[in-house]
Amino acid sequence: MRAAAALLALAAALPAAAAEFRSIGERAAILYDAPSLKADRVFVASRGHPFEVLVKLDQWTKVRDSGGEVAWVENRALGERRHAMVSVPLADVRAAPDARAALVFEAYKQVLLEVLAPPADGWVKVRHRDGQEGYARVAHLWGV
């Protein structure tokens, strides 16, 4: 009984595995309900749209969007650039990773921001498509 409790406590103390996210590449992509071009088309995702990776196959990846919808996308449709989507009504993007830093711009819910660096201390460096850069709170973005 003690061994089981110790294992349970150890498991709770370990950090959860970070989710992997990928974004659609330079062109819009068709998502399917199965890993085949003959499968039913579910929806079209725009350039830069972020998805959580669930399963990877040789030519296909099973992904989940911010609303929880699951679909398959061809691996070649996924790009190298990472994007995140604003998940709060209005996200502040600051000049430095500090809530007291100067406000660079604000981004509304569902705006895509390019992720420029890995998250650190609850902040992530991002760039708006207009070129403005700054730091946003990780908790205000989906796909980081």
N, C-alpha and C positions, 0 to 999 in steps of 0.2 A: 504494500500500500504506500509506504514511504517512497519507494523507488518511482512509482507512478506519479506521485505528487511532485517529486523532484524533476522528473522529465517534463511534466506539464508546466512547472515554473520556469524551467530552462527554455522551453519553446516560446513561452510568453515574453521572455526577455530578449529573444533574438529579433533583429529587425526584419520586418516583412520584406519580401523580395520586391524590388521596385518594378513597376509596370514598364513595359517597353512601348514606346510610341513611335509611329512613322507617319509621314505626311505624303499626300499625293504630290507627284512631281510637277513638271512644267505644263502639263496638259490635263484637262479634266479626265476622270476615269469612270468607267462603268463598274459597278459592283453587282455581284451575282449571288444567288442563293445556294450555290454549290461551286466547287472548284473546277468549272468547265465553261467554255464559251457557249456550249449548248444549254446551259442552265438558264433559268429565268433571271432576267435583269431586275434588280431590286431598285437601284437608284443611281444617279450620276453624282459624283463628288467633284467639286471644283478644285482647281490648283491650290496646293498648300493645305488642304483640309487635313487635320490631324485625326489619327485613329489609334486605338490601343491594339497592339498585336496579341492575338490569342493563340494562333497556330501557324507555323511556317512549313510549307511544303516546297518542293523544288521550284515550281513555277507559280504557286499561289500562296496567299497569306489570308488567314481568317482574321477579320478585324471587328472591333466594336467602336461605334461612334459615341459622341458625348451624350446622346439620348438613350443609349443602351442597345441600339439596333446592331445586329450581327450580320455580316455579309463576307463574301470572298472577293479579293481583288488580285489581279495579276501582279506578280512581283515587279515587273518592268514598269508598272504605273506608279510605283512608290519612288519618291525622290530622295536625294541626299540631305536637302535642307530640312530642318525641323521647324514646325510651327506649333503654336498653342492658340487656343481660343479663349477669349475672355468669358468667364463663367458667372460674373456678377454684373449687376446693372451698369456700374461704372467703375472702371479700374484706373487708379492713378499710376502713372509711369513717372518715376523720379530720376533725378540726375545721378543719384548714388543709392546704394542699397540701404536706405535709411528712411523711415517715415517722415523725418524732419527735413530731408533733402528737398531741393527746389523741384517743383512740379514741372516736368517737361511737356507732357500731354496727358489727356484722359482718353480712354478707349471704352466704347460701349460694348454691351454684351454681344457675343458672337463675332466680334472683330478678330481677325487672324493677326497674330504677331509672330515674326520670325524669332526663333530662339537662337541667340548668339553664343551663349556659354552655358555650361551645366549649372543647375541651381546650387546656391550656397546660402546657408543660414536663412532660408525662407524667402530668398529673392532670386530672380533670374534676369539676366540681361536680354532685352528684346529690341526688335526694330519694327517700326510700322512700315507699311509698303511705301509711304511717302518719304521715308528716309530718316525720320526722327528715331533716336535711340535712347534707351534709359533702362531703369530697373523696375520690374513689377513684382508684386507679391505672388509667390507660387500658389498660394491658397486662392487667388483670384483668377487662375488660369486652368484650363483643362488641356491636357496633352503634354505636360512637362514631365 
